[in-house]
Amino acid sequence: MQQKPALIFLVLGIVGAAAWFFTQADPQGTALLTRELAARGLAEELVRSLPGSKILVMSNPFTQRADIAKAIADMEQAGLAGLRAGLGTKITIGAVAFPELRPEARENPAALLSDVETTTPLSFLVAPDGFDKLIKQHGDCAVVVSLIGLPVELNECQAWNAASSSKFALLLPDFRGIADAQTIIKAVKSGKLVAFVLPKPGGPGGDAPAGKDWKAEFAKRFVLVTAANVEQLIATSPELF
């Protein structure tokens, strides 16, 4: 029996920050805030390292459905709001795009996730060539910022290949079942993966109120992973990868 759409979308909505802050008294409100903070920190790193670039944002395709749960739509908008706040006028968002889904994901996405433990379920639901199609359509965008993780068949993604000039930046990715530590290090060191944001080990607990200084809150709650610290973080906090 297929699950009801509302329940399926609830499963799909447990992404990124929501998966790490679900124990809070106001879980949805805190998840929105922390996701926006995470995205803003990622955006500021892109401004620092790739000023003047144009980016393509990979967003949740389920948000294009009329029956999407408001909580899921709000979560995606929080990520986009954080990006826009961090990018300012120094980097342009060329497009917010929605990768094509696998045919079975459109009908019963929960069936594809029954044996999967992940905070980025869209990794397992997008079509293998979903990212590549959009990257080709938006060839003027040098950087791909994904709010939904990486495709599980990463080796089939042409844009991830070293021969491609596309660069990636990721918001709260889950690499389990997608890339091992050495693959991550190689991608970061080569510049293919410019930066990504992860929850900070030992960060504030679920009941910790957020202050008004967003940079201070980002530093408390998240880790910005770049070529400067990727090897150290994998060595000291392998559970994040």
C-alpha positions in Angstrom: 0.0 0.0 0.0 1.4 3.4 -0.9 1.7 5.9 1.9 -0.4 9.0 1.9 1.2 12.0 0.2 1.3 14.1 3.4 3.3 11.4 5.2 5.6 10.9 2.2 6.3 14.6 2.0 7.0 14.7 5.7 9.7 12.1 5.2 11.2 14.2 2.4 11.1 17.3 4.5 13.5 15.9 7.1 16.6 17.4 5.5 19.7 19.2 6.5 19.2 21.2 9.7 15.8 19.7 10.4 17.5 16.3 11.0 19.9 17.8 13.5 17.6 20.0 15.5 14.3 18.0 15.7 14.4 17.8 19.5 13.8 21.4 20.1 10.7 22.9 21.7 9.9 24.6 18.5 11.4 22.2 16.0 10.2 23.7 12.8 11.0 27.3 13.8 14.5 26.3 14.9 15.1 24.2 11.8 14.1 27.2 9.6 16.4 29.5 11.5 19.4 27.2 11.5 19.0 26.3 7.9 19.0 30.0 6.9 22.1 30.5 9.0 23.9 27.6 7.4 23.0 28.8 3.9 24.2 32.3 4.7 27.5 31.1 5.9 28.0 29.0 2.8 27.1 32.0 0.6 29.6 34.2 2.3 32.3 31.7 1.6 31.4 31.7 -2.1 31.6 35.5 -2.1 35.1 35.3 -0.5 36.4 32.6 -2.8 34.5 33.1 -6.1 33.5 36.7 -6.3 31.6 37.7 -9.4 30.4 34.2 -10.1 26.9 33.1 -11.3 25.4 30.2 -9.5 22.8 27.6 -10.2 20.8 26.5 -7.2 19.5 22.9 -7.0 16.3 23.0 -5.1 13.7 20.5 -3.9 11.5 19.5 -6.9 8.7 18.4 -4.6 8.1 22.1 -3.7 6.7 22.6 -7.2 3.7 20.4 -6.3 0.5 22.1 -5.3 -0.1 19.7 -2.4 3.3 20.1 -0.8 3.3 20.6 3.0 3.9 24.1 4.1 6.7 23.0 6.4 8.7 21.6 3.5 8.2 24.7 1.3 9.2 26.9 4.2 12.4 24.8 4.8 13.4 25.3 1.1 12.7 29.0 1.3 14.8 29.4 4.4 17.8 27.9 2.5 17.2 30.3 -0.4 16.8 33.3 1.9 20.1 32.5 3.6 21.8 32.2 0.2 20.5 35.6 -0.9 21.4 37.3 2.3 25.0 36.0 2.1 25.5 36.5 -1.6 24.2 40.1 -1.6 25.1 41.7 -5.0 28.5 40.1 -5.3 27.3 36.8 -6.7 24.3 36.3 -9.0 21.8 33.5 -8.7 21.4 32.6 -12.4 18.5 30.2 -11.7 16.8 28.2 -9.0 16.3 24.8 -10.6 14.5 21.5 -9.8 16.2 18.3 -10.9 14.1 15.7 -12.6 12.9 12.9 -10.4 13.1 9.2 -11.0 9.7 8.0 -12.4 9.1 5.8 -9.3 9.9 8.7 -7.0 7.0 10.7 -8.5 4.6 8.0 -7.5 5.9 6.5 -4.3 9.1 8.1 -3.1 9.0 6.3 0.2 9.6 3.0 -1.5 13.1 4.2 -2.6 13.9 5.3 0.9 12.8 2.2 2.8 16.4 0.9 3.4 18.1 4.3 3.4 19.4 6.3 6.4 20.0 9.9 5.2 19.4 13.5 5.9 19.3 14.3 2.2 16.6 11.9 0.8 16.5 13.8 -2.6 19.9 12.3 -3.3 18.2 9.0 -3.8 15.1 10.4 -5.6 16.5 12.6 -8.4 17.2 11.0 -11.8 20.8 10.0 -12.4 21.2 12.7 -15.1 18.9 15.2 -13.3 21.8 17.5 -12.3 23.6 17.3 -15.6 20.5 18.3 -17.6 20.1 21.5 -15.6 23.8 22.3 -15.6 23.7 22.1 -19.4 20.6 24.3 -19.6 22.4 26.9 -17.5 25.9 26.8 -19.0 26.6 30.4 -17.8 26.5 29.3 -14.2 30.0 28.2 -13.1 29.0 27.1 -9.6 26.3 24.6 -8.5 24.9 25.2 -5.0 22.8 22.2 -3.9 20.3 22.5 -1.2 19.4 18.8 -1.6 22.7 16.9 -1.5 24.4 15.1 -4.4 23.0 12.4 -6.7 23.6 8.9 -5.3 25.1 7.8 -8.6 27.7 10.5 -8.3 30.1 8.6 -10.6 27.5 9.0 -13.4 27.2 12.8 -12.9 29.2 14.3 -15.8 29.5 17.7 -14.1 31.3 16.0 -11.2 33.9 14.6 -13.5 37.3 16.3 -13.4 37.0 17.2 -17.0 34.0 19.4 -16.3 34.6 23.0 -15.3 31.5 23.0 -13.0 32.2 23.6 -9.3 29.9 22.6 -6.4 29.0 24.0 -3.0 26.7 22.0 -0.6 24.3 22.9 2.2 24.3 20.3 5.0 25.1 17.3 2.7 25.0 13.6 3.7 27.7 11.7 2.0 26.8 8.3 3.3 26.4 5.9 0.4 27.5 8.5 -2.1 31.2 9.4 -1.5 33.9 8.1 0.9 36.4 10.3 2.7 39.1 10.1 0.0 36.6 11.1 -2.7 35.6 14.1 -0.6 39.2 15.2 0.1 40.1 14.9 -3.6 37.1 16.9 -4.7 37.7 19.7 -2.2 41.5 19.8 -2.8 41.0 20.0 -6.6 38.4 22.8 -6.3 35.6 20.7 -7.7 33.9 21.0 -4.3 34.5 24.5 -3.2 32.9 24.4 0.2 30.1 22.7 2.2 28.5 23.3 5.6 28.1 20.6 8.3 26.6 20.6 11.8 29.4 21.4 14.4 30.3 18.5 16.7 29.4 19.4 20.2 27.4 22.4 19.0 24.5 24.0 21.0 21.8 21.6 22.3 18.3 21.6 21.1 17.1 24.1 23.7 19.8 26.7 23.0 18.3 30.1 22.0 19.7 31.8 19.0 21.4 35.2 19.4 21.1 38.1 17.1 24.7 37.9 15.8 24.3 35.5 12.9 28.0 35.0 12.4 28.4 34.0 16.1 25.5 31.6 15.8 26.9 30.1 12.7 30.2 29.5 14.4 28.5 27.8 17.3 26.3 25.5 15.2 28.2 24.8 12.0 31.5 24.0 10.4 32.4 25.4 7.0 34.5 22.8 5.2 37.1 24.0 2.7 40.4 22.9 1.3 42.0 24.5 4.4 40.4 22.1 6.9 38.8 19.1 5.2 41.6 16.7 6.0 41.7 17.7 9.6 37.9 17.5 10.0 37.8 14.0 8.4 40.5 12.9 10.8 39.0 14.3 14.0 35.2 14.1 13.2 34.8 11.2 10.8 31.1 10.8 11.9 30.3 13.9 10.0 31.2 12.3 6.7 
